[in-house]
Amino acid sequence: MTVLILTSEEDVTADMVVLRLGEAGVPVVRLDPADLTHGVSLSGEFVQGAHRAHLSVGGRLVSLSGLRSVWVRRPGNAAARAAQPSAWLTEESAQALYGMLRATEARWMNHPDAARRARHKPWQLHLAQHCGLAVPATLITTFPQAAREFAERFPDLVVKPVSGAHPQEPPRAVPTTRVPPDADFSAVAFGPTLLQRRVPKRADIRLTAVGDTLLAARKPVDPDARPEDVDVRFAPSVSPWQPADVPPRVAESVLHYLGDASLAYGAFDFAEDADGIWWFLECNQSGQFGFIEMDTGQPIAATIAGWLAGPADTVRTCPEGDRSAAS
């Protein structure tokens, strides 16, 4: 049985997992949907109540009925590198590829429907609250007056994008930024703006969840850090990430979140305050983990490889009742 990994060629994070799968003797096929019709081919037939489907990758023919799992890591847009790319060809190719994969018995990390829904920040915040995680006071609005009133209630705010990375090529990360005290919020009217109470943190927490395995890492805030340096991705720091224990109540809530979200993998970001409370910031359903493994030595890649190669009862699927809302 084969593991299929959908990601870009330059994904070094996926390389770590491919290495672990190879060490375990598990067959792996890796492809970028962007290469469809340009190095990657597919075929599927549905005849007399049966169906057969195949992928051809680098001259290797793979039967989709022989897939044990599919890891949707960082795939490109289908057929983006075709000889004559177009929005129509991308849609046709995506429907063909993902439609055939959906028809298999393979397990997903993560299912495309669940992954699409999981990217929505307002839904994340609501689900985190429902699962018992501490969530900083947050407002998403296009009403300038609502933003002003929120700032009066919570004077120390940060602003961050609702959707994540800016959609340029390559994607550009947009940092979380403190809101100045004299902000007038007039520009809020031109696009949804996410305002959130700043958590005075003593550490950043990254919790990587793989199935039911939770691996947490902690990065203390430097004593001389500037108040403006609120985004750990951009703040200068000499402190490495260190392994951390997950508080039992947080662990219970995170597993609840994964179950409700139908996710097999999630990279959770928390801010730890002076009282030791872990405040939920977001869950990235395809977040990076290589930098954490390098600092801490935690076996994240091996854990992912074990899940991908594991038995069927490790899967979290997208519930039938939620699929229409997720698509």
Backbone as numpy.savetxt, mean C-alpha at the origin, in Angstrom:
# Nx Ny Nz CAx CAy CAz Cx Cy Cz
3.54 -25.28 -8.42 2.69 -24.08 -8.42 3.58 -22.84 -8.42
3.16 -21.83 -9.17 3.99 -20.67 -9.45 3.46 -19.43 -8.74
4.38 -18.56 -8.30 4.03 -17.25 -7.76 4.21 -16.23 -8.88
3.18 -15.42 -9.11 3.23 -14.36 -10.11 3.39 -13.03 -9.39
4.39 -12.24 -9.79 4.63 -10.93 -9.20 4.43 -9.88 -10.28
3.51 -8.97 -10.03 3.23 -7.88 -10.96 3.90 -6.62 -10.44
4.97 -6.20 -11.11 5.70 -5.03 -10.65 6.64 -4.55 -11.75
7.25 -3.40 -11.52 8.19 -2.84 -12.49 9.53 -3.57 -12.40
10.31 -3.45 -13.46 11.60 -4.13 -13.51 12.57 -3.57 -12.48
12.43 -2.29 -12.13 13.38 -1.63 -11.24 12.99 -1.74 -9.77
12.06 -2.59 -9.43 11.55 -2.70 -8.05 12.50 -3.56 -7.21
13.43 -2.90 -6.50 14.40 -3.65 -5.70 13.74 -4.29 -4.48
12.63 -3.73 -4.03 11.89 -4.34 -2.92 11.38 -5.72 -3.33
10.84 -5.82 -4.53 10.39 -7.12 -5.03 11.57 -8.08 -5.20
12.74 -7.54 -5.57 13.92 -8.39 -5.73 14.21 -9.18 -4.45
14.01 -8.54 -3.29 14.29 -9.19 -2.02 13.40 -10.41 -1.82
12.15 -10.29 -2.23 11.21 -11.41 -2.08 11.50 -12.49 -3.12
11.83 -12.10 -4.34 12.18 -13.08 -5.37 13.36 -13.93 -4.91
14.34 -13.30 -4.27 15.49 -14.03 -3.76 15.07 -15.08 -2.74
14.18 -14.70 -1.82 13.72 -15.64 -0.78 12.92 -16.78 -1.39
12.09 -16.47 -2.38 11.33 -17.53 -3.04 12.26 -18.49 -3.77
13.30 -17.94 -4.41 14.26 -18.79 -5.09 14.99 -19.70 -4.13
15.35 -19.17 -2.95 16.02 -19.99 -1.95 15.13 -21.13 -1.47
13.80 -20.90 -1.49 12.86 -21.93 -1.05 12.46 -22.87 -2.18
12.99 -22.63 -3.38 12.68 -23.49 -4.51 11.29 -23.29 -5.08
10.71 -22.10 -4.88 9.36 -21.81 -5.37 9.46 -21.13 -6.73
8.82 -21.67 -7.78 8.86 -21.04 -9.10 8.22 -19.64 -9.07
8.85 -18.69 -9.75 8.39 -17.31 -9.77 8.35 -16.80 -11.20
7.28 -16.10 -11.53 7.20 -15.34 -12.79 6.96 -13.89 -12.42
7.76 -13.04 -12.99 7.66 -11.61 -12.69 7.41 -10.86 -13.99
6.42 -9.99 -13.98 6.16 -9.20 -15.18 5.56 -7.86 -14.81
5.74 -6.92 -15.71 5.12 -5.60 -15.58 4.00 -5.53 -16.60
2.75 -5.31 -16.18 1.66 -5.19 -17.14 1.93 -4.14 -18.21
2.82 -3.19 -17.94 3.16 -2.18 -18.94 3.77 -2.80 -20.19
4.32 -4.03 -20.06 4.97 -4.69 -21.19 4.02 -5.54 -22.03
2.74 -5.54 -21.71 1.79 -6.29 -22.53 1.85 -5.82 -23.98
1.86 -6.77 -24.87 2.01 -6.63 -26.33 3.42 -6.20 -26.71
4.31 -6.05 -25.73 5.69 -5.65 -26.01 6.63 -6.49 -25.14
6.61 -7.81 -25.39 7.41 -8.73 -24.60 6.59 -9.63 -23.70
5.34 -9.26 -23.48 4.41 -10.07 -22.68 3.16 -10.32 -23.52
2.72 -11.59 -23.60 1.52 -11.94 -24.35 0.59 -12.74 -23.45
-0.69 -12.75 -23.81 -1.66 -13.52 -23.04 -2.68 -14.14 -23.97
-3.31 -15.20 -23.47 -4.36 -15.86 -24.23 -5.27 -16.61 -23.26
-6.57 -16.54 -23.49 -7.52 -17.27 -22.67 -8.70 -17.71 -23.50
-9.16 -18.94 -23.27 -10.34 -19.42 -24.01 -11.34 -20.01 -23.02
-12.59 -19.84 -23.36 -13.71 -20.28 -22.52 -14.63 -21.09 -23.42
-14.52 -22.41 -23.32 -15.20 -23.30 -24.27 -15.84 -24.45 -23.50
-17.13 -24.68 -23.79 -17.86 -25.84 -23.26 -17.72 -25.98 -21.73
-17.91 -24.87 -21.07 -17.91 -24.89 -19.62 -16.55 -24.92 -18.96
-15.48 -24.84 -19.73 -14.13 -24.86 -19.17 -13.36 -23.66 -19.71
-12.32 -23.27 -19.01 -11.48 -22.19 -19.51 -10.02 -22.52 -19.27
-9.19 -22.03 -20.20 -7.75 -22.16 -20.10 -7.14 -20.80 -20.42
-6.09 -20.44 -19.69 -5.45 -19.15 -19.93 -3.95 -19.29 -19.73
-3.19 -18.52 -20.50 -1.74 -18.58 -20.44 -1.14 -17.18 -20.57
0.03 -17.01 -19.97 0.86 -15.84 -20.16 2.18 -16.27 -20.76
2.72 -15.45 -21.65 4.05 -15.67 -22.18 4.92 -14.49 -21.75
5.97 -14.80 -20.99 6.86 -13.77 -20.45 8.29 -14.15 -20.78
8.95 -13.35 -21.60 10.33 -13.65 -21.95 10.51 -15.02 -22.57
9.54 -15.46 -23.35 9.62 -16.76 -23.99 9.17 -17.91 -23.11
8.78 -17.64 -21.88 8.32 -18.68 -20.96 6.80 -18.69 -20.93
6.18 -19.85 -21.19 4.73 -19.99 -21.20 4.26 -20.46 -19.83
3.33 -19.73 -19.26 2.85 -20.01 -17.90 1.35 -20.22 -17.94
0.88 -21.35 -17.42 -0.55 -21.61 -17.31 -1.10 -20.90 -16.08
-2.15 -20.13 -16.24 -2.71 -19.42 -15.09 -3.37 -20.37 -14.10
-3.76 -21.55 -14.56 -4.33 -22.52 -13.62 -3.26 -23.06 -12.67
-1.99 -22.82 -12.99 -0.90 -23.28 -12.14 -0.37 -22.23 -11.19
-1.08 -21.10 -11.08 -0.64 -20.04 -10.16 -1.10 -20.36 -8.74
-0.19 -20.22 -7.78 -0.57 -20.39 -6.38 -0.92 -19.05 -5.74
-0.28 -17.96 -6.19 -0.56 -16.65 -5.62 -0.13 -15.56 -6.59
-0.70 -14.37 -6.41 -0.36 -13.20 -7.21 -0.04 -12.06 -6.26
1.15 -11.50 -6.39 1.55 -10.35 -5.59 1.47 -9.12 -6.47
0.51 -8.25 -6.20 0.37 -7.00 -6.95 1.22 -5.96 -6.22
2.44 -5.83 -6.64 3.41 -5.01 -5.93 3.38 -3.55 -6.43
4.02 -3.23 -7.51 4.00 -1.89 -8.09 3.88 -2.00 -9.62
2.75 -2.51 -10.11 2.61 -2.72 -11.56 2.43 -1.40 -12.31
2.95 -1.35 -13.52 2.69 -0.21 -14.39 1.33 -0.33 -15.04
0.92 0.73 -15.72 -0.34 0.70 -16.46 -0.23 -0.27 -17.62
-1.25 -1.09 -17.78 -1.21 -2.13 -18.81 -0.92 -1.54 -20.18
-0.01 -2.18 -20.93 0.34 -1.84 -22.31 0.90 -0.43 -22.46
1.43 0.13 -21.38 1.99 1.48 -21.45 3.20 1.56 -22.38
3.90 0.43 -22.54 5.08 0.42 -23.41 4.81 -0.29 -24.75
3.56 -0.38 -25.12 3.21 -0.97 -26.42 3.75 -0.10 -27.55
3.80 -0.67 -28.74 4.31 0.08 -29.88 3.49 1.33 -30.15
2.18 1.22 -29.98 1.29 2.37 -30.16 0.36 2.46 -28.94
0.86 2.96 -27.81 0.05 3.01 -26.59 -1.12 3.98 -26.73
-2.19 3.66 -26.01 -3.36 4.54 -25.99 -4.16 4.20 -24.75
-5.03 5.12 -24.35 -5.90 4.86 -23.20 -6.81 3.67 -23.48
-7.26 3.54 -24.72 -8.13 2.43 -25.09 -7.39 1.10 -24.97
-6.13 1.04 -25.47 -5.36 -0.19 -25.39 -5.04 -0.54 -23.94
-4.78 0.46 -23.11 -4.54 0.21 -21.69 -5.76 -0.41 -21.03
-6.93 0.12 -21.31 -8.16 -0.42 -20.72 -8.43 -1.83 -21.22
-8.27 -2.05 -22.51 -8.47 -3.39 -23.07 -7.51 -4.40 -22.44
-6.24 -4.01 -22.33 -5.22 -4.92 -21.81 -5.42 -5.20 -20.33
-5.78 -4.16 -19.57 -6.00 -4.35 -18.13 -7.19 -5.27 -17.90
-8.26 -5.08 -18.65 -9.43 -5.94 -18.47 -9.09 -7.39 -18.84
-8.31 -7.57 -19.88 -7.94 -8.93 -20.29 -7.07 -9.59 -19.22
-6.01 -8.90 -18.77 -5.08 -9.50 -17.82 -5.73 -9.76 -16.47
-6.27 -8.71 -15.87 -6.81 -8.87 -14.52 -8.09 -9.71 -14.52
-8.83 -9.66 -15.63 -10.01 -10.51 -15.73 -9.64 -11.98 -15.74
-8.59 -12.33 -16.47 -8.14 -13.73 -16.49 -7.59 -14.15 -15.14
-6.85 -13.25 -14.50 -6.29 -13.59 -13.18 -7.39 -13.76 -12.14
-8.42 -12.94 -12.22 -9.54 -13.07 -11.29 -10.25 -14.42 -11.43
-10.15 -15.01 -12.61 -10.84 -16.28 -12.87 -10.06 -17.48 -12.35
-8.86 -17.26 -11.80 -8.06 -18.36 -11.28 -8.37 -18.58 -9.80
-7.76 -19.64 -9.24 -7.89 -19.92 -7.81 -6.72 -19.34 -7.02
-5.91 -18.51 -7.65 -4.74 -17.96 -6.98 -5.13 -17.03 -5.84
-4.28 -16.97 -4.83 -4.45 -16.04 -3.72 -3.79 -14.71 -4.06
-4.31 -13.63 -3.48 -3.87 -12.29 -3.85 -3.21 -11.57 -2.67
-2.14 -10.86 -2.98 -1.54 -9.89 -2.08 -1.25 -8.63 -2.91
-2.18 -7.69 -2.95 -3.53 -7.74 -2.44 -4.49 -7.82 -3.63
-5.72 -8.28 -3.37 -6.71 -8.33 -4.43 -6.91 -6.93 -5.02
-6.98 -6.79 -6.36 -7.09 -5.46 -6.96 -8.27 -4.64 -6.45
-9.41 -5.27 -6.21 -10.56 -4.53 -5.71 -10.30 -4.00 -4.31
-9.75 -4.86 -3.44 -9.45 -4.42 -2.09 -8.36 -3.36 -2.09
-7.36 -3.52 -2.96 -6.25 -2.56 -3.02 -6.74 -1.19 -3.48
-7.64 -1.17 -4.46 -8.16 0.11 -4.96 -8.91 0.85 -3.86
-9.74 0.14 -3.14 -10.50 0.76 -2.04 -9.57 1.21 -0.92
-8.54 0.40 -0.64 -7.66 0.68 0.50 -6.84 1.94 0.31
-6.72 2.44 -0.92 -5.96 3.66 -1.15 -6.71 4.91 -0.75
-8.00 4.83 -0.53 -8.81 6.01 -0.25 -8.60 6.47 1.20
-7.96 7.62 1.38 -7.61 8.10 2.71 -8.83 8.31 3.62
-9.92 8.92 3.16 -11.08 9.08 4.06 -11.59 7.72 4.56
-11.62 6.73 3.68 -12.07 5.40 4.08 -11.11 4.79 5.08
-9.80 4.99 4.89 -8.81 4.50 5.85 -9.07 5.06 7.25
-9.28 6.37 7.32 -9.49 7.02 8.62 -10.74 6.49 9.30
-11.81 6.32 8.52 -13.05 5.78 9.07 -12.86 4.36 9.58
-12.18 3.53 8.78 -11.96 2.13 9.17 -11.07 2.06 10.41
-10.03 2.90 10.46 -9.15 2.90 11.64 -9.93 3.25 12.89
-10.81 4.23 12.81 -11.65 4.58 13.95 -12.52 3.39 14.35
-13.14 2.77 13.35 -14.04 1.64 13.60 -13.31 0.48 14.28
-12.02 0.31 13.93 -11.25 -0.82 14.46 -10.59 -0.50 15.80
-10.80 0.71 16.32 -10.30 1.05 17.64 -8.93 1.69 17.67
-8.40 2.10 16.52 -7.12 2.79 16.50 -7.32 4.28 16.81
-6.33 4.88 17.46 -6.38 6.31 17.75 -6.09 7.09 16.46
-6.99 8.00 16.09 -6.87 8.78 14.86 -6.87 10.26 15.21
-5.85 11.02 14.79 -5.86 12.46 15.07 -7.06 13.15 14.43
-7.54 14.20 15.06 -8.65 14.97 14.50 -8.29 15.41 13.08
-9.18 15.14 12.13 -8.89 15.35 10.71 -10.07 16.00 10.02
-9.79 16.89 9.09 -10.81 17.51 8.25 -10.37 17.42 6.80
-11.27 16.98 5.92 -11.05 17.01 4.47 -12.15 17.88 3.89
-11.78 18.97 3.25 -12.81 19.95 2.89 -12.40 20.79 1.69
-13.41 21.37 1.02 -13.19 22.43 0.04 -13.89 23.72 0.50
-14.32 23.76 1.76 -14.94 24.94 2.34 -13.90 25.73 3.14
-13.46 26.90 2.67 -12.48 27.68 3.44 -12.94 27.99 4.85
-14.23 28.28 5.03 -14.71 28.62 6.38 -14.63 27.41 7.31
-14.92 26.21 6.76 -14.79 25.01 7.58 -13.35 24.82 8.01
-12.40 25.10 7.11 -10.99 24.98 7.46 -10.60 25.98 8.54
-11.10 27.21 8.44 -10.78 28.23 9.45 -11.33 27.84 10.82
-12.56 27.33 10.83 -13.15 26.92 12.11 -12.42 25.73 12.70
-11.98 24.83 11.84 -11.22 23.67 12.33 -9.90 24.13 12.93
-9.25 25.10 12.29 -7.98 25.63 12.79 -8.15 26.34 14.13
-9.33 26.93 14.35 -9.58 27.56 15.66 -9.72 26.50 16.74
-10.31 25.36 16.42 -10.47 24.28 17.39 -9.16 23.54 17.63
-8.36 23.42 16.56 -7.09 22.68 16.65 -6.00 23.56 16.04
-5.43 24.47 16.83 -4.51 25.48 16.28 -3.24 24.92 15.66
-2.79 23.75 16.10 -1.54 23.18 15.58 -1.88 22.09 14.57
-1.81 22.43 13.26 -2.25 21.53 12.20 -1.13 21.22 11.22
-1.31 20.10 10.52 -0.50 19.79 9.36 -1.44 19.64 8.17
-0.89 19.80 6.97 -1.64 19.58 5.74 -0.93 18.51 4.95
-1.70 17.61 4.35 -1.13 16.52 3.56 -2.06 16.21 2.40
-1.57 15.56 1.34 -2.43 15.23 0.22 -3.45 14.16 0.59
-4.59 14.22 -0.04 -5.61 13.19 0.18 -5.23 11.89 -0.52
-4.61 12.01 -1.69 -4.38 10.83 -2.52 -2.99 10.24 -2.43
-2.04 10.92 -1.84 -0.68 10.37 -1.75 0.26 11.05 -2.73
1.01 10.25 -3.50 2.03 10.79 -4.39 1.40 11.57 -5.54
2.09 12.63 -5.97 1.64 13.40 -7.13 1.81 12.56 -8.39
0.77 12.52 -9.26 0.80 11.60 -10.41 1.65 12.10 -11.57
2.93 12.32 -11.32 3.83 12.62 -12.42 4.71 11.40 -12.65
5.58 11.45 -13.61 6.44 10.30 -13.94 7.91 10.70 -13.83
8.67 10.17 -12.87 8.20 9.23 -11.85 7.37 9.95 -10.79
6.53 9.22 -10.02 5.70 9.86 -8.99 6.55 10.65 -8.00
6.03 11.79 -7.58 6.73 12.64 -6.64 5.99 12.65 -5.31
6.69 12.31 -4.23 6.07 12.32 -2.91 5.81 13.75 -2.47
4.64 13.98 -1.92 4.27 15.30 -1.42 4.38 15.26 0.10
5.27 16.05 0.70 5.49 15.95 2.15 4.34 16.50 2.97
4.15 15.91 4.14 3.27 16.50 5.15 3.94 17.76 5.69
3.15 18.85 5.83 3.73 20.15 6.17 2.91 20.81 7.26
3.57 21.52 8.16 2.85 22.27 9.20 2.14 23.47 8.57
0.96 23.76 9.09 0.17 24.90 8.63 0.59 26.12 9.44
0.97 27.22 8.78 1.37 28.41 9.54 0.19 29.00 10.30
0.46 29.66 11.43 -0.64 30.21 12.25 -1.48 31.24 11.53
-0.91 31.93 10.53 -1.64 33.00 9.85 -2.29 32.55 8.55
-2.42 31.25 8.33 -3.02 30.76 7.09 -4.47 31.22 6.98
-4.87 31.67 5.78 -6.26 32.13 5.62 -7.16 31.09 4.96
-6.58 30.03 4.38 -7.30 28.87 3.84 -8.16 29.19 2.62
-7.96 30.33 1.97 -8.78 30.64 0.79 -8.57 29.62 -0.33
-7.34 29.11 -0.46 -7.04 28.19 -1.56 -7.71 26.83 -1.39
-8.26 26.56 -0.21 -8.95 25.29 0.02 -10.08 25.10 -0.98
-10.67 26.19 -1.44 -11.81 26.11 -2.36 -11.43 25.50 -3.70
-10.15 25.45 -4.03 -9.74 24.98 -5.35 -9.43 23.49 -5.39
-9.51 22.80 -4.27 -9.26 21.37 -4.27 -9.38 20.80 -2.88
-9.82 19.54 -2.74 -9.94 18.93 -1.41 -8.63 19.02 -0.64
-8.71 19.48 0.58 -7.54 19.69 1.43 -7.70 18.88 2.71
-6.65 18.14 3.08 -6.67 17.33 4.30 -5.87 18.05 5.38
-6.56 18.46 6.43 -5.95 19.09 7.59 -6.05 18.12 8.76
-4.98 18.04 9.54 -4.95 17.08 10.64 -4.20 17.66 11.83
-4.73 17.39 13.01 -4.05 17.85 14.22 -2.66 17.24 14.28
-1.66 18.08 14.49 -0.29 17.57 14.59 -0.11 16.80 15.90
0.46 15.62 15.79 0.76 14.82 16.98 2.19 15.16 17.42
2.38 15.78 18.58 3.75 15.99 19.08 4.37 14.63 19.40
5.19 14.16 18.51 5.62 12.77 18.58 7.02 12.64 19.17
7.23 11.51 19.83 8.57 11.17 20.29 9.21 10.12 19.39
8.39 9.50 18.53 8.93 8.50 17.61 7.94 8.27 16.47
8.49 7.83 15.34 7.68 7.35 14.23 7.65 5.82 14.29
6.51 5.27 13.92 6.33 3.81 13.94 5.94 3.35 12.54
6.62 2.32 12.03 6.18 1.64 10.82 5.88 0.20 11.20
4.64 -0.19 11.01 4.20 -1.54 11.31 3.89 -2.23 9.99
4.65 -3.27 9.67 4.44 -4.03 8.44 3.66 -5.29 8.78
2.48 -5.41 8.17 1.60 -6.54 8.43 1.59 -7.45 7.21
1.92 -8.72 7.44 1.89 -9.74 6.39 1.02 -10.87 6.91
-0.21 -10.96 6.37 -1.15 -11.92 6.93 -1.39 -11.59 8.39
-1.15 -12.56 9.26 -1.33 -12.34 10.70 -0.02 -12.02 11.41
1.04 -11.81 10.65 2.34 -11.49 11.24 2.54 -9.98 11.25
2.83 -9.42 12.42 3.02 -7.98 12.58 4.46 -7.70 12.97
5.16 -6.91 12.15 6.55 -6.55 12.40 6.64 -5.03 12.50
6.92 -4.53 13.69 6.94 -3.09 13.92 8.36 -2.58 14.10
8.59 -1.36 13.63 9.88 -0.69 13.80 9.62 0.73 14.31
10.58 1.22 15.10 10.43 2.52 15.76 11.65 3.39 15.45
11.39 4.65 15.13 12.47 5.60 14.85 12.30 6.80 15.77
13.13 6.93 16.80 12.99 8.05 17.74 13.22 9.39 17.03
12.48 10.39 17.46 12.69 11.74 16.95 13.98 12.30 17.53
14.81 12.88 16.70 16.06 13.45 17.19 15.78 14.58 18.16
16.55 14.68 19.26 16.32 15.73 20.27 16.40 17.14 19.69
17.22 17.33 18.65 17.38 18.66 18.07 16.54 18.85 16.80
15.54 17.99 16.60 14.70 18.10 15.41 13.91 19.41 15.43
13.75 20.01 14.26 12.97 21.25 14.15 11.48 20.93 14.19
10.67 21.79 14.79 9.21 21.55 14.81 8.61 21.42 13.41
9.28 22.03 12.42 8.75 21.98 11.05 8.98 20.62 10.39
9.88 19.82 10.95 10.21 18.53 10.35 9.22 17.47 10.84
8.02 17.47 10.25 6.97 16.57 10.71 6.89 15.30 9.89
7.48 15.28 8.69 7.39 14.13 7.80 8.69 13.33 7.88
8.62 12.12 8.42 9.82 11.31 8.64 10.55 11.01 7.35
9.86 11.04 6.22 10.50 10.74 4.94 11.47 11.84 4.51
11.25 13.06 5.01 12.06 14.18 4.58 12.87 14.81 5.71
12.60 14.42 6.94 13.30 15.01 8.08 14.71 14.44 8.19
15.73 15.30 8.38 17.08 14.78 8.58 17.16 14.00 9.90
17.86 12.85 9.87 17.92 12.03 11.07 19.15 11.13 11.02
19.72 10.90 12.18 20.84 9.96 12.29 20.41 8.70 13.03
19.17 8.66 13.50 18.68 7.51 14.26 18.17 6.44 13.32
18.64 5.21 13.45 18.12 4.13 12.60 16.78 3.63 13.11
16.06 2.92 12.25 14.87 2.21 12.69 15.29 1.04 13.58
14.51 0.81 14.62 14.80 -0.27 15.56 13.55 -1.14 15.73
13.71 -2.45 15.94 12.54 -3.31 16.17 11.76 -2.83 17.38
10.43 -2.98 17.33 9.57 -2.54 18.41 8.49 -3.57 18.67
8.07 -3.66 19.92 6.95 -4.52 20.28 5.64 -3.80 19.94
4.67 -4.56 19.50 3.36 -3.98 19.17 2.46 -4.09 20.40
1.93 -2.98 20.90 1.00 -3.07 22.03 -0.18 -3.99 21.68
-0.61 -4.82 22.60 -1.66 -5.80 22.30 -2.92 -5.18 21.71
-3.36 -4.03 22.22 -4.58 -3.43 21.69 -4.38 -2.93 20.27
-3.19 -2.41 19.97 -2.90 -1.99 18.60 -2.87 -3.20 17.68
-2.25 -4.29 18.12 -2.19 -5.51 17.32 -3.60 -6.01 17.00
-4.46 -6.02 17.99 -5.83 -6.48 17.77 -6.55 -5.59 16.77
-6.36 -4.29 16.89 -7.02 -3.35 15.98 -6.48 -3.46 14.56
-5.17 -3.65 14.42 -4.57 -3.77 13.09 -5.07 -5.04 12.39
-5.15 -6.14 13.10 -5.67 -7.36 12.50 -7.14 -7.21 12.12
-7.89 -6.48 12.94 -9.28 -6.17 12.61 -9.34 -5.34 11.33
-8.46 -4.36 11.20 -8.39 -3.50 10.02 -8.10 -4.34 8.77
-7.09 -5.21 8.87 -6.74 -6.05 7.72 -7.91 -6.93 7.30
-8.61 -7.50 8.28 -9.74 -8.36 7.95 -10.85 -7.59 7.27
-11.20 -6.43 7.82 -12.28 -5.63 7.23 -11.89 -5.08 5.86
-10.60 -4.80 5.67 -10.14 -4.26 4.39 -9.81 -5.34 3.38
-9.87 -6.61 3.78 -9.52 -7.74 2.91 -8.10 -7.61 2.37
-7.18 -7.21 3.23 -5.78 -7.04 2.84 -4.93 -8.17 3.42
-4.00 -8.67 2.61 -3.01 -9.62 3.09 -1.72 -8.91 3.49
-1.56 -7.68 3.01 -0.35 -6.90 3.31 -0.76 -5.45 3.56
-0.13 -4.82 4.53 -0.34 -3.40 4.79 0.85 -2.82 5.52
1.27 -1.62 5.12 2.34 -0.90 5.80 1.69 0.27 6.55
1.61 0.14 7.86 0.92 1.12 8.70 1.92 2.14 9.25
1.56 3.40 9.17 2.37 4.46 9.77 1.64 5.04 10.97
2.38 5.14 12.09 1.85 5.71 13.33 2.82 6.79 13.83
2.29 7.72 14.62 3.10 8.66 15.38 2.91 8.33 16.86
4.00 8.09 17.56 3.95 7.78 18.99 4.13 9.06 19.81
3.16 9.37 20.67 3.27 10.59 21.46 3.98 10.33 22.78
4.07 11.37 23.62 4.82 11.27 24.88 4.20 10.28 25.85
2.92 9.96 25.67 2.25 9.00 26.54 2.33 7.57 26.00
3.02 7.39 24.88 3.14 6.07 24.30 1.98 5.66 23.44
1.06 6.57 23.14 -0.09 6.26 22.27 0.36 6.25 20.82
-0.03 5.20 20.09 0.26 5.11 18.67 -0.93 5.70 17.90
-0.70 6.85 17.25 -1.74 7.53 16.48 -1.65 7.09 15.02
-2.74 6.57 14.50 -2.80 6.08 13.12 -2.71 7.25 12.15
-1.80 7.13 11.17 -1.68 8.14 10.12 -2.17 7.61 8.78
-1.74 6.41 8.41 -2.23 5.82 7.16 -1.81 4.37 7.08
-2.42 3.66 6.13 -2.02 2.29 5.79 -1.81 2.24 4.29
-0.57 1.97 3.88 -0.23 1.86 2.47 -0.30 0.38 2.08
-1.23 0.03 1.20 -1.43 -1.38 0.86 -0.32 -1.96 -0.01
0.62 -1.12 -0.47 1.77 -1.65 -1.21 3.05 -0.93 -0.79
3.13 -0.57 0.49 4.23 0.24 0.98 5.58 -0.46 0.95
6.63 0.36 0.85 8.00 -0.16 0.86 8.34 -0.76 2.22
9.26 -1.72 2.21 9.71 -2.30 3.47 11.21 -2.55 3.51
11.88 -2.40 2.37 13.30 -2.71 2.31 14.14 -1.92 3.28
13.85 -0.62 3.43 14.64 0.22 4.33 14.45 -0.21 5.78
13.28 -0.73 6.11 13.05 -1.22 7.47 13.84 -2.50 7.71
13.79 -3.41 6.75 14.52 -4.67 6.91 16.02 -4.44 7.01
16.53 -3.48 6.23 17.96 -3.20 6.26 18.40 -2.67 7.62
17.58 -1.80 8.23 17.93 -1.23 9.53 17.75 -2.22 10.67
16.65 -2.95 10.65 16.26 -3.77 11.81 16.66 -5.22 11.70
16.87 -5.70 10.48 17.11 -7.12 10.30 15.86 -7.97 10.39
14.68 -7.33 10.47 13.44 -8.10 10.54 13.20 -8.84 9.22
12.73 -10.08 9.27 12.61 -10.91 8.06 11.34 -10.62 7.27
11.17 -9.40 6.82 9.93 -9.02 6.14 9.84 -9.72 4.79
10.92 -9.68 4.00 10.89 -10.31 2.68 10.63 -11.81 2.81
11.26 -12.45 3.77 11.05 -13.89 3.97 9.62 -14.18 4.41
9.03 -13.29 5.20 7.65 -13.47 5.64 6.69 -13.34 4.47
6.93 -12.36 3.60 6.10 -12.21 2.40 6.25 -13.43 1.50
7.50 -13.88 1.30 7.73 -15.06 0.48 7.01 -16.28 1.06
7.04 -16.42 2.38 6.34 -17.53 3.01 4.85 -17.47 2.81
4.29 -16.24 2.86 2.85 -16.10 2.63 2.50 -16.46 1.18
3.28 -15.95 0.24 3.01 -16.21 -1.18 3.12 -17.70 -1.52
4.00 -18.39 -0.81 4.19 -19.82 -1.08 3.36 -20.70 -0.17
2.57 -20.09 0.73 1.89 -20.84 1.77 0.57 -21.44 1.34
-0.12 -22.09 2.28 -1.39 -22.75 2.00 -2.51 -21.76 1.76
-3.58 -22.24 1.17 -4.68 -21.37 0.77 -5.38 -20.71 1.94
-5.29 -21.29 3.15 -6.05 -20.72 4.26 -5.43 -19.43 4.80
-4.30 -18.95 4.19 -3.72 -17.69 4.62 -4.30 -16.50 3.87
-5.19 -16.75 2.93 -5.68 -15.67 2.07 -6.72 -14.80 2.77
-6.73 -13.51 2.40 -7.82 -12.60 2.75 -8.39 -12.12 1.42
-9.65 -12.44 1.18 -10.25 -12.08 -0.10 -11.14 -10.88 0.07
-11.50 -10.27 -1.07 -12.41 -9.13 -1.05 -13.83 -9.67 -0.96
-14.57 -9.37 0.10 -15.92 -9.92 0.26 -16.80 -9.57 -0.93
-17.65 -10.51 -1.30 -18.52 -10.30 -2.45 -19.35 -9.04 -2.31
-19.82 -8.76 -1.11 -20.67 -7.59 -0.92 -19.97 -6.28 -1.06
-18.62 -6.28 -1.01 -17.87 -5.05 -1.09 -17.29 -4.77 -2.46
-17.39 -5.72 -3.38 -16.64 -5.57 -4.62 -17.20 -4.47 -5.51
-18.49 -4.27 -5.51 -19.02 -3.21 -6.33 -18.56 -1.85 -5.84
-18.43 -1.71 -4.53 -17.98 -0.44 -3.97 -16.50 -0.23 -4.18
-15.76 -1.31 -4.36 -14.30 -1.18 -4.48 -13.87 -0.92 -5.89
-14.71 -1.19 -6.87 -14.29 -1.06 -8.26 -14.57 0.32 -8.81
